[in-house]
Every structure is written in C-alpha cells, then in structure tokens.
Amino acid sequence: MRIRPPRLHKGDTIGIISPSSPPNLESLQRSLSFLKDLGLNVKMGKHVESKHGYLAGTDEDRLSDLHEMLADPEIKGIICAGGGYGAGRYADRIDVQLMAEQPKILWGYSDITYLHTTIGQYANVVTFHGPMLASDVGLDTFQDLSAKMFNQLFEPIELHYSEAISPLTSLGGGVAQGELVGGNLSLLVSALGTKFEIDTRGKLLLIEDVDEEPYQIDSMLNQLRLAGKLNEAAAIVVGDFARAEPKKRKETLSLEEVLQHYLGDLSKPVVTGFKIGHCEPHFAIPLGVEARLDGDSKTLTILPGVE
C-alpha cells in the first residue's frame, strides 16, 4: 500500500506550480479566492508565470519549483495551476526521495499523469487526480460538486460514485478490488517502454482523455492491449472522453464502439461514464489507494487518500 500524505488543516500553506504549459494567469488569479475560502494560505512557485514557448519556463525552472515545494516543510500540499504538456521532459530528474521522506499532497490531472505515475511508483505516495486552479477552479463553469471534492484533503473520506452522479454503462460485470492507478490515456501510452510505464497488474486502471478522435483512442487502447496493460488490470474505470467527436475523418467508428471493441470482452469489471477528467463536474480521486469497482451495480468505492 502506498503512503497516504497527512491531511490539510485550516491555516496550512499550499504551493502552486506550473509543471507543464503556461496557465491562464487571469483564471489562476480568480482561483485563489477559492483556496482562501478553504482556509489555506498560498505560496507561488518562482516560475508559475514563466513562458518558454509551449512550456511554463524551461525544464529546469519547472523542476526547481517542484523540488522547492517538496523540500519546504511549510508546504503541506502542492496544487498544479494547469496541465498541457511538459512534465515528462524532466520526469527522470525528479528527486522522488523528497516526496518519500516528507509525503505531502500533490493535486492535478491531464499532463500531471506523468507526475502521478512517477511519484506513485517511485516514492510510493498517494497523489490526487483533481481539478486544477487556472484550468478549472478559476472558470465560470466550475461546479459545486467539483469544489466539494477538495474536502477529501481535510479529512479521510471514503468516496462513493454511483449513477446518482452521472449515467454509467457496464461493459463487463463482476467485482474487482485493488489499487486505483492511471489517468490521462495519451500520457499513459507515451510512457510505455520507459521506466515510468504504468504498472496495472491486479490494479483498477483509470483512463480519460480530451480532444482525441475515436480513431486516436482506438490506436492508444490498442497499444495498451498489445503491451498487456488491459489484460493485467483487475478492472477498468473509464472516465470522461471530452470532445471525442470525429473531426478529420468522415467515415468513423463511435467512441462507444471503440470502447466496446477493446474493453467489452475482457471478462472483468469495466464501467464507463465516470465524470473524472476534462469535464464538469470533475470527481476528484486519490490514486494509489484501494478501490472497488462493481460492474453489476455500476458503483465505484475508493478509500481515503489522506491520513
């Protein structure tokens, strides 16, 4: 079992970093009142506002911000301003021992999947797949349920997901229990063949993505299949695939047909439709904790992510 970081308390200080692409600074600024309402203080990374092409500063800039927040004993949690691209460029230089020696909350999704996998597998610490500040919290579309998901950082809360939250579809029945891992599908695929390759053996694998057409999702699921990741998993949790409509190809399979083809005959629990990913509401979850997926009742139960 992975180490759960200590819970937050009112008055704690949160570190904010831009580990990937430059965030929208106006949206980031608007999001800070939300953290203040939670009773948290904020420390900005030195390079949060930096720009280096499509990156939020150089690799060294972004890595140094992450390392400073991990090493600072006053920082009780790290929340990412946004995603985009770039975390994988310095993944092999992350000092995972900093997190292992002083576990703390790391919260984000999308490109942050690279950090989730790296820290989860090499520091053995639970991380959180949840909405980010500039990308989500600072927008007018940010919903109450998304906001409430931050409560799990202040006390150990067991999470329960059912069709009371969103319509769900079962592609495989039965019940499976294991460690919940995964994240953004394209990032998981990009790490195959590297030391940051996702370990799905006996685990519940979460996948989600955005702006990928059905044929692209087809290609990525096929790569996971050929790598053995789908067969090795105990169950598949299919999050949100936002804007997956065909754009380039007139002749196409639907997203549902693609998911059925790769996930419908695995003889294990597979449930689609979870509002986890690039969506609102965004149901935030801890990664690296025990979870239970029931493909018959279409429910997902997740143990707490903090101590």
N, C-alpha and C positions, 0 to 999 in steps of 0.2 A: 504493500500500500504506500502511496505517496504521502509525503508530509503535508499536512494542511497548515497554511500560514495563520498567524494569530489574527483574530477578528479586529476590526476597527472600533474605535471609541470616539465620541464627540470630542473635538479638540485636537485630534490627530492631524498630522500633515501628510498630504498626498503629493507625490511627484508626478509632473506631467511631462511626457516626452513625445517627440515626433519621430518614431523609429523607421519610418518608410518615406512617404511622399509629403510635400508641404501641405499643411492643413489650411482650411479657410480661416483666416485669423479673426474675422468678424464673428463667425459662428463659434469659434473657440472662446472668444471673449464673452459671448452670451451664455455659454455653458457654465461659466464659473459661478454664477449665482446659484445654480443647482447644487454645486458642491458646497457652497456656503450654507445653503438651506439644510444640507445634511449634517452641518456642524463641523465641516472639515476645513482645514487650512490648506493652502496651495503653495507649492514651490515649483516654479517653471524650470525646465531644463535650459541650459545655456543656448542651445541651438534649436529650440522649438520653432522659431520664426525664420530659421536659415533656409536658403534655397540653393540648390546645386542641380540645375536642370529639373528633371522629374523627381529629384531626391530632396529631402529636407536637410540639406547640408551634406558634407562629404560622409563617407562611411565612418571615418574616424570621429567626426563630430557626433554622429548619431550613436555610435558605440560608446563614446565617452559619457554622453548623457545617461545612457542606460547604466553604465558601470557606476557613475556617481550616485545615482538614485539607489542602486542596490547596496552600495557601501555605506551610505549615510544612515546612521542609526535613528535619526529623527524621522526619516521617511518610512511610513508604515504601509504604504501601498503605492503602486505605480499605475496610472491610468493613461492610456495612449490617446493622443489628440485625434489621430486618424490612421488610416492604413494606406493603401495604394500599392507601392512596390518598393522593395529595397532591403527588407530585413534579412533576407537570405544572403545578401552580399557580405555580411560580417558575422554570420551565424557561427562560423568556425573559429572566430576570435572572441566569442563571448566567454567571460570568466564565470562559468556556471558555479564555481565554488563559492562566489559571493552570495548567490541565492541559497545554496545548500547550507552555508554557515549562518545565514541570517534570513530565513524564509519570510517573504512578505508578498502581499497581494500583487499580481500582475493581471491587468484587465484590458481586453481588446479583442478584435477578431479580424477576419479578412487576411491581409498580409501578415498580421500578428500570429497567424497559424505557425509560421516558422519559429517564432519565439516560444509558443506553447509547446511544440514538439521538442525543441532543443532543451528548454528548461525542465520540461516534464521528464524526459528520458535521461538527462544527464545530471540534473540537480535533484531529481526525484521529488519535486514540489508541485502541488496542485496550482493550476492557474485558472483564469476565468475568461470564458468566451462571452463577451458582452458589449453593448453599445458604447461607442467612443464619443469623445467630447465634441469636436468640431463636426464629425461626420453624422452625428445622431442627436446628442443631447441639446446642442445649440440650435437645432432646426425647429420650425413651427410644427413639423409632423411628429415630433417626439411625443409618444403616448404615455398615459398614466401607468399602464402595466410595465412598460419598459423602465419607467422611473422606479417603480416598486421593486424591481429586481435587484436594485442596489442594496436593499435591506439585508440581503444574504451576506453582505460583508460585515455587518454589525452583530450578527448572532448566527449560530449554527442552525440553518433552516433546511429541512428536508423538502425538496421541490417535487411537485406533482403536476404532470401535464396530461390532460385528457381532452376530449372533444369539447369540453366547456370553453376551451381557449380558441381552438380552430378545428375545422373539419380535418379528419385524418383518414388515411387509406392504408389498409393492411395488405402487403404483398406476400407476407409469409407469417403463419401463425406460430403459436407456442410461446414459451417464456425463456428469456435468457438473462443472466446476471453476470456482470463483470465490470471492469474498469472502463469508464467512458473516455474515449480519445477521439482525435480528429480535428475537423474544422473545414477550412476552405478547400474544395476539391482540387482546384488547379494548383494550389500550393502543395498539397499532399503529393500530387503527381510529380511536381517539379523536384521534389526531394528524393524520389525513388533512385536507388543506386548510389546514394550518398550516406554518410554516417548519420544523417538526420531523417532517414527513411522511417516512416511511421510503423510501429510495431502493433499489429492488430490481433495477434494470437490470443484467442479467448476473450477478446475485448468487444465492447459495443462501439462501433465505428460511426461517428457523426460526419456527414458530408453536407456541404451547402456551397452555393456559388452565385455569381451575379453576371449578367451581360454575356452569358455563354449560350450559343445556339444549340439546339438538340444534337446536331452532328458533332459539335465540340465536346459536349457532355458525353456522348457516345464514345468518342475517342479516349477520353480520360477514364471512364469507367472500364473500358476495355483494357487500358494499361494497368489499372488496379487489379483487374481479373487475371491478366497474364502474369502479374507479379505475385499472385497468390493471396493478395490482401483481402479480397472478398470472401474466399473460402476459409481463410484463417480466422476471420472475425466470428464472434459468437452471435452477433446481431448487427443490423444496420439501422441507424437513425437518420432519416432523410430530412434535412432542414429545408429552408427556403431556397428556391432557384429563381431569383428575381430576374425579370426581363429576359426570359429564356426563349422568347418567340423568334422564329426564323427571320433573318434579315437579308442574308445574301442568297440563300437557296430557296427557290420556289417549290421544288419537289423535296419534301421533308417527312421525317417521322415526328410525331409529337413527343414532348418531354415524357409524357406518361408511357408512351410506347417504348422509349429508350430505357426508362427505369424498370419497366416490366421485363424487358429482354434480359437485362443484366442482374436484376435483383429478385425477380419473381420465382426463380426455380432453385434457390439456394438452400431450401429446407431448413430455414432458420427464421426467427422473427425479423421482419422488415416492415417498418411503418413510415409512410411519407406524409408530408403536410405540416411538419412542425415549424412554428414561426421562430426559427433560430437562424440568424444570418442577416442578410442585407434587406431587412423588412421592418415594418411596424405593425403590431408591437414586436419587439425583439425580446424573446425569452432568454435571459442570460443564464448560463450554466457553468458550474465548475468542471474542469477537465482533469482526469486523473483520480476521480473518486468512484466508488462502487455505484452502479446504477442497475435498474431492472426494466427491461422492455417486455411488455406483454403484447404480442401480436394479435391475440384474440380480443382482448378488451380494449386494445389500442390506447395503452397508458404507458407513461414513462415516469419512473420514480428515481430520484437522484439524491444521494446522501449529501450532507452539508460539506461545504468547501473550506470552512474556516474552523479554527479551534476556539 
